[in-house]
């Protein structure tokens, strides 16, 4: 267990240093503190399902997921900016219920965070027992659970299954 925490700490600290590209004392101390925090908060993920991280295909799907998420964020930002520039465009905000097939807590966390980070949508609640997510959607296109699920989460959900389940 401690070995995993040390590995996660080192990786988090290295990512911090690469992202900041600075060896100032403040940056290094912050990186150490964040690395410790991240290693203690996430090490249980690696110990409850270690087999997941041994399959190299999952890492390729993760890379694809990052690019897909970035592309979807760009499209959502353009849509949001267009709605601000053209205020006459009708919007239809509301909360919709979507059904997921994801089982693991990690996959559900990734999905809900992806939805929240993408402009125009935000995860409000998760019903893990019934596998529903309640999502605030800036422009509701359908209240139907199946249609809303297909529009909002399906493209992410299929990839997250390949990564985490």
C-alpha positions as CSV (number, residue, x, y, z in Angstrom):
1,X,0.0,0.0,0.0
2,X,2.8,2.4,0.9
3,X,4.7,1.6,-2.3
4,X,1.6,2.7,-4.4
5,X,1.4,6.0,-2.4
6,X,5.0,6.7,-3.1
7,X,4.6,6.0,-6.8
8,X,1.5,8.2,-7.0
9,X,3.3,11.0,-5.1
10,X,6.3,10.9,-7.5
11,X,4.1,11.0,-10.5
12,X,1.9,13.8,-9.2
13,X,5.0,15.8,-8.2
14,X,6.6,15.3,-11.6
15,X,3.4,16.4,-13.4
16,X,3.3,19.5,-11.2
17,X,6.9,20.4,-12.0
18,X,6.3,19.9,-15.7
19,X,3.1,22.0,-15.7
20,X,4.8,24.8,-13.7
21,X,8.2,24.5,-15.3
22,X,9.7,26.2,-12.3
23,X,12.0,25.1,-9.5
24,X,11.2,28.1,-7.2
25,X,10.8,27.1,-3.5
26,X,7.1,28.0,-3.5
27,X,6.4,25.8,-6.5
28,X,8.4,22.9,-5.2
29,X,6.7,23.0,-1.7
30,X,3.3,23.3,-3.3
31,X,4.1,20.4,-5.5
32,X,5.2,18.3,-2.6
33,X,2.0,19.1,-0.6
34,X,-0.2,18.4,-3.6
35,X,1.6,15.2,-4.3
36,X,1.1,14.0,-0.8
37,X,-2.6,15.0,-0.9
38,X,-3.2,13.3,-4.2
39,X,-1.4,10.1,-3.2
40,X,-3.4,9.7,-0.1
41,X,-6.7,10.6,-1.8
42,X,-6.3,8.3,-4.8
43,X,-4.2,5.3,-3.6
44,X,-7.3,3.3,-2.8
45,X,-8.3,3.3,-6.5
46,X,-5.1,1.5,-7.3
47,X,-5.4,-1.0,-4.5
48,X,-9.1,-2.0,-5.1
49,X,-8.7,-2.7,-8.8
50,X,-5.0,-3.1,-9.6
51,X,-5.7,-5.3,-12.6
52,X,-7.2,-2.4,-14.4
53,X,-3.8,-0.6,-14.6
54,X,-1.9,-3.5,-16.0
55,X,-3.6,-3.5,-19.4
56,X,-1.8,-1.2,-21.8
57,X,-4.9,-0.8,-24.0
58,X,-6.6,1.1,-21.3
59,X,-3.9,3.8,-21.5
60,X,-4.5,4.2,-25.2
61,X,-8.2,4.6,-24.6
62,X,-7.4,7.2,-21.9
63,X,-5.3,9.2,-24.4
64,X,-8.2,9.0,-26.9
65,X,-10.6,10.1,-24.1
66,X,-8.6,13.1,-23.3
67,X,-8.6,14.2,-27.0
68,X,-12.3,13.5,-27.3
69,X,-13.0,15.5,-24.2
70,X,-10.9,18.4,-25.4
71,X,-12.8,18.4,-28.7
72,X,-16.2,18.3,-27.0
73,X,-15.1,21.2,-24.7
74,X,-14.1,23.3,-27.7
75,X,-17.4,22.7,-29.4
76,X,-19.3,23.5,-26.2
77,X,-17.3,26.7,-25.7
78,X,-18.0,27.8,-29.3
79,X,-21.7,27.1,-28.8
80,X,-21.8,29.0,-25.5
81,X,-19.9,32.0,-27.1
82,X,-22.3,31.9,-30.0
83,X,-25.3,32.1,-27.6
84,X,-23.8,35.1,-25.8
85,X,-23.1,36.9,-29.1
86,X,-26.6,36.1,-30.4
87,X,-28.9,36.5,-27.4
88,X,-32.0,36.0,-29.5
89,X,-31.1,32.3,-29.7
90,X,-33.6,30.4,-27.6
91,X,-32.3,28.4,-24.7
92,X,-34.1,25.8,-22.8
93,X,-32.4,25.2,-19.4
94,X,-33.4,22.3,-17.2
95,X,-32.4,19.2,-15.3
96,X,-32.6,15.9,-17.2
97,X,-32.2,12.3,-16.0
98,X,-29.8,10.1,-17.9
99,X,-29.2,6.4,-17.5
100,X,-25.7,5.0,-17.3
101,X,-24.3,1.5,-17.5
102,X,-21.1,2.2,-15.7
103,X,-20.5,0.2,-12.5
104,X,-17.3,1.4,-10.9
105,X,-17.1,4.4,-8.7
106,X,-14.0,5.6,-10.6
107,X,-15.8,5.5,-14.0
108,X,-18.9,7.2,-12.6
109,X,-16.6,9.9,-11.1
110,X,-14.9,10.5,-14.4
111,X,-18.2,10.6,-16.2
112,X,-19.8,13.1,-13.8
113,X,-16.6,15.3,-13.8
114,X,-16.5,15.2,-17.6
115,X,-20.1,16.4,-17.8
116,X,-19.5,19.1,-15.2
117,X,-16.3,20.3,-16.9
118,X,-17.9,20.5,-20.3
119,X,-19.6,23.9,-20.7
120,X,-23.4,23.8,-20.8
121,X,-23.8,20.7,-18.6
122,X,-23.3,20.0,-14.9
123,X,-23.9,16.9,-12.9
124,X,-26.2,17.7,-10.1
125,X,-26.7,14.3,-8.5
126,X,-25.9,10.6,-8.9
127,X,-28.2,7.8,-8.1
128,X,-25.8,4.9,-7.9
129,X,-28.3,2.2,-7.1
130,X,-30.5,2.9,-10.1
131,X,-27.6,4.2,-12.3
132,X,-29.1,7.6,-13.0
133,X,-27.3,10.9,-13.3
134,X,-29.2,14.2,-12.9
135,X,-27.7,16.8,-15.2
136,X,-28.4,20.5,-15.5
137,X,-28.4,21.1,-19.3
138,X,-28.2,24.7,-20.6
139,X,-30.2,23.8,-23.7
140,X,-32.4,20.7,-23.1
141,X,-33.0,18.9,-26.4
142,X,-35.0,16.0,-24.9
143,X,-36.5,15.1,-21.6
144,X,-36.6,11.4,-22.6
145,X,-34.1,9.4,-20.6
146,X,-32.8,7.4,-23.5
147,X,-32.4,10.3,-25.9
148,X,-30.8,12.6,-23.3
149,X,-28.4,9.7,-22.4
150,X,-27.5,9.3,-26.0
151,X,-26.8,13.0,-26.5
152,X,-25.0,13.8,-23.3
153,X,-23.1,10.7,-22.0
154,X,-23.0,7.9,-24.5
155,X,-19.8,8.9,-26.3
156,X,-17.9,9.3,-23.0
157,X,-19.5,6.3,-21.3
158,X,-18.4,3.8,-23.9
159,X,-14.8,4.8,-23.7
160,X,-14.9,5.0,-19.9
161,X,-16.0,1.3,-19.8
162,X,-13.0,0.4,-21.9
163,X,-10.7,2.3,-19.5
164,X,-12.1,1.4,-16.0
165,X,-14.3,-1.7,-16.3
